[in-house]
Amino acid sequence: MLRTDGNRRLLALAGAVAVLAVALFIRAVADGPLEQNSGTALYASLIYAGVFVLRPRTPPLVAGALAIAFCWLVELSQLTGVPAYLSERSLLARLALGVAYDPLDMWWYPVGVLPLVAVHVALRWKDDRRFGSEHAV
């Protein structure tokens, strides 16, 4: 599979763009709980991909834990009112930080990350068997 950091970054970036495209498509055609919950899960998926843009050699379990922890931190920060304040002034802040705390989101973040971790671990295991190398999972 892809062995260089540059290739891993490009793949992670392509994955992030694909997740963003899916999120925008769902937002365009759906509303209500599907739009809200899928957006939350896809946000977490985007963060997971972002970990690999920044650190391509991160093991999948570590990346998953980091992505979920980051999402939970952002969600909990909404209890302070700071993200709402920033969101009033910037669309980017609104997209990245949200506005109001929703306890249901805390469950949807792992829904967006854990399937990616499972697929990533399976692909690395298959790759390791094919090339006879060992990766930390």
C-alpha positions as CSV (number, residue, x, y, z in Angstrom):
1,M,0.0,0.0,0.0
2,L,1.1,3.6,0.4
3,R,4.5,3.8,2.2
4,T,5.5,7.4,2.1
5,D,4.2,10.2,4.3
6,G,3.4,12.3,1.3
7,N,1.2,9.6,-0.2
8,R,-0.5,9.1,3.2
9,R,-1.2,12.8,3.5
10,L,-2.7,13.0,0.0
11,L,-4.9,10.0,0.8
12,A,-6.0,11.5,4.1
13,L,-6.7,14.8,2.3
14,A,-8.7,13.0,-0.4
15,G,-10.6,11.3,2.3
16,A,-11.3,14.6,4.1
17,V,-12.6,16.1,0.8
18,A,-14.8,13.0,0.2
19,V,-16.3,13.3,3.7
20,L,-16.9,17.0,3.2
21,A,-18.7,16.3,-0.1
22,V,-20.9,13.7,1.5
23,A,-21.7,16.1,4.3
24,L,-22.6,18.9,1.9
25,F,-24.8,16.5,-0.2
26,I,-26.7,15.3,2.9
27,R,-27.2,18.9,4.0
28,A,-28.6,19.8,0.6
29,V,-31.1,17.0,0.4
30,A,-32.0,16.2,4.0
31,D,-33.2,18.0,7.1
32,G,-34.1,17.2,10.7
33,P,-32.3,14.4,12.6
34,L,-30.7,12.9,9.5
35,E,-29.0,16.2,8.7
36,Q,-28.0,16.9,12.3
37,N,-26.7,13.5,13.3
38,S,-25.0,12.7,10.0
39,G,-23.3,16.1,10.1
40,T,-22.0,15.3,13.6
41,A,-20.7,11.9,12.6
42,L,-19.1,13.2,9.4
43,Y,-17.5,16.1,11.3
44,A,-15.8,13.5,13.5
45,S,-14.7,11.5,10.4
46,L,-13.2,14.7,9.0
47,I,-11.2,15.2,12.2
48,Y,-10.0,11.6,11.9
49,A,-8.8,12.2,8.4
50,G,-7.2,15.5,9.6
51,V,-5.1,13.6,12.1
52,F,-3.4,11.8,9.2
53,V,-2.9,15.1,7.2
54,L,-1.0,16.4,10.2
55,R,0.7,13.1,11.3
56,P,0.6,10.5,8.6
57,R,2.2,7.7,10.6
58,T,-0.3,7.8,13.5
59,P,-1.6,4.4,14.3
60,P,-5.4,4.1,13.7
61,L,-6.4,3.5,17.3
62,V,-4.4,6.5,18.4
63,A,-5.9,8.6,15.6
64,G,-9.4,7.5,16.6
65,A,-8.9,8.3,20.2
66,L,-7.5,11.7,19.3
67,A,-10.3,12.5,16.9
68,I,-13.0,11.5,19.4
69,A,-11.3,13.4,22.3
70,F,-11.0,16.5,20.1
71,C,-14.6,16.4,19.2
72,W,-15.7,15.9,22.8
73,L,-13.5,18.8,23.8
74,V,-15.1,21.0,21.2
75,E,-18.5,19.9,22.2
76,L,-17.9,20.5,25.9
77,S,-16.4,23.9,25.1
78,Q,-19.8,24.9,23.9
79,L,-20.9,24.9,27.5
80,T,-18.8,28.0,28.0
81,G,-20.5,30.2,25.4
82,V,-17.2,31.0,23.7
83,P,-18.0,29.0,20.5
84,A,-21.4,30.7,20.3
85,Y,-19.8,34.1,20.6
86,L,-17.2,33.3,17.9
87,S,-19.9,31.7,15.7
88,E,-21.9,34.9,15.7
89,R,-18.9,36.6,14.1
90,S,-17.5,33.9,11.8
91,L,-19.0,31.2,9.6
92,L,-15.8,29.3,9.8
93,A,-16.0,29.4,13.6
94,R,-19.6,28.2,13.4
95,L,-18.6,25.3,11.2
96,A,-15.6,24.3,13.3
97,L,-16.9,24.9,16.8
98,G,-20.6,24.8,16.6
99,V,-22.9,26.9,18.7
100,A,-24.7,25.0,21.5
101,Y,-23.9,21.9,23.5
102,D,-26.0,18.8,22.5
103,P,-25.4,15.7,24.7
104,L,-26.5,13.5,21.8
105,D,-23.5,14.7,19.8
106,M,-21.2,13.0,22.3
107,W,-22.6,9.6,21.0
108,W,-22.5,10.5,17.3
109,Y,-18.7,11.4,17.3
110,P,-17.7,7.8,17.9
111,V,-20.2,6.7,15.3
112,G,-18.3,8.8,12.7
113,V,-14.8,7.6,13.9
114,L,-15.0,3.9,15.0
115,P,-16.0,2.4,11.6
116,L,-13.0,4.3,10.0
117,V,-10.7,2.9,12.7
118,A,-12.0,-0.6,12.0
119,V,-11.5,-0.4,8.3
120,H,-8.1,1.2,8.7
121,V,-6.9,-1.5,11.1
122,A,-8.2,-4.2,8.7
123,L,-6.5,-2.6,5.7
124,R,-3.2,-2.3,7.7
125,W,-3.4,-5.9,8.8
126,K,-4.0,-7.0,5.2
127,D,-1.1,-4.8,4.0
128,D,1.2,-6.1,6.7
129,R,0.4,-9.7,5.8
130,R,1.1,-9.0,2.1
131,F,4.4,-7.1,2.7
132,G,5.4,-9.1,5.8
133,S,5.9,-5.9,7.9
134,E,4.6,-4.9,11.2
135,H,2.7,-1.7,12.1
136,A,1.6,-0.6,15.5
137,V,-2.1,-0.8,15.7
